[in-house]
Amino acid sequence: MKKWDIFTKWDIIILIILIVISLVPEGIFLATSYYKTNNIYAEIRVDNKLYKKIPLNKDSYEDTITVSTDLGENVVQVHNKSIGIVQADCPDKICEKPGFISKPGQTLVCLPHKLVITIKGEAKQETDELSY
């Protein structure tokens, strides 16, 4: 008995189809990440409730936000069109490790404090102009 005799033709076809299907979400993500956006902002959510919306498209905007809840405290810093968690009083401090994020679709999470920071952007609106 050969090594490949345990697979039928249909097993291999199904396996290839499943691999292709598993790559579809990655393709969609890559296609949308290159989509031009303006009005980029960060949403800070605590326990899935909007805490604050911060614009990230201003060159000189810098801010430090302290998010205090019953679960703990996080210090969030906005710097150079990006945002990051710079200090947390959670035991593992995993939320500090990714650093700063700035592209739509990126997310920072502090699970013990139920804090989620998501970068979002609104698509540029193309205007139809005629030039003579």
Buried (B, 14 or more C-beta within 10 A) or exposed (E): EEEEEEEEEEEEEEEEEEEEEEEEEEEEEEEEEEEEBEEBBBBBBBEEEEBBEBEBEEEEEEEEBEBEEEBBBBBBBBBEBBBBBBBBBBEEEBBBEEEBBBEBBBEBBBEBBBBBBBBBBEEEEEEEEEEE
